[in-house]
Amino acid sequence: MKRKIFTIFTVCLILIFSTYCKKVVKEGREEILRILPKESTGIIFLNIEKISHAEFFKKLTSKEKKKIENWGIDPEKDIHFIGIAIFGKTVPGKKAEGVMVMHLNYKRDLILSNLKKEGLNITIENYENVPLISGIDRKNKNLKMTFINDNLMGIGNEKVLKKVIDLRKGKGENIFKNSQLMNLIKDINQESFLWGGFLIPKKGLKEVLAKNPQAKIFESIKAISFFMDYNNVRYQGELNLHNDNEAQNKQMADFLNGIKAMISMGKGQDPDVQELLNGIKISAEAMGIKFTINLAEDLIMRLKQKSEKKKK
């Protein structure tokens, strides 16, 4: 009887903790989304809390960890969520603006002090009683930073940051009012550690693909959505190329699977590359092309190590 009560108690604790975690993720996600402008043509969202314990994340941040910690931020403990909104042309080779909003624990005085120590000529002006800091990047003079509140920081150009501040004050329309973008991401896993979507301008994509006749079949793609999740052992996710022409979708999927097969049959193929290819499935769907990804973390670490060796 005692064992049965203990089992029920344990299950209840797990359910309560699971519900709490989902609530925290949802609140953190929506707090950022509520201050991203309606004009966004793309979004990338990162749940750092969910991936910070992964070996791959620790490896990525290890080289810069001490530098980041000098700013009073532990990348594994203090950064919670990051939302990035893209504006303008979301195709390669085209200029696009963006804004990054971070939900984190930070020390504003230490950040400002470090900026000055680096010899940056920063200036601070207030907009709606919120500081806008200029001069944070020597190369990009238009890049500014703002402390939105005690847990939210923003980085972007002045125009976009002002819109973010306005939205925080309840003025203007946010990304939830962008029906095209919201419809694009509504069916992807927004509880994963990485997710997002982009609207693709037809004219811009056509110009990019014009140099490669074989890639012409991809001109019909109108959007991209994706997510990637982690379960302590494997990375699982999807990449979707959206197009509502089924015949074109089959043609694109056949083309991509053909390229995959050619790479797979290459002489002296690395077993790790072969495993990578086996972990990516490409299929034609009614509404586009789907890449299903299922990769072991050990494989990703091995590929990263090989890539680093080649660079040396």
Protein Blocks (a to p, Z undefined) as FASTA:
>chain_A
ZZmmmmmmmmmmmmmmmmmmmmmmmmmmmmmmmmgcfklcbdcdddfklmmmpmklmmmm
mmmmmmmmmnopafklmpmbdcdddehjddehiacdddddddddddfklmmmmmmmnopa
cddddeehiacdehkafklmmbccddfblmbccdddfklmmmmmmmmnopajdfklmmkl
mmmmmmpcfkbfbdcdddddfklmmmmmmmmmklmmmmmpgbdcdddddehjaccddddd
ddfbfklmmmmmmmmmmmmmmmmmpghiafklmmmmmmpccdddfkbccddddddfklmm
mmmmmmmmmmZZ
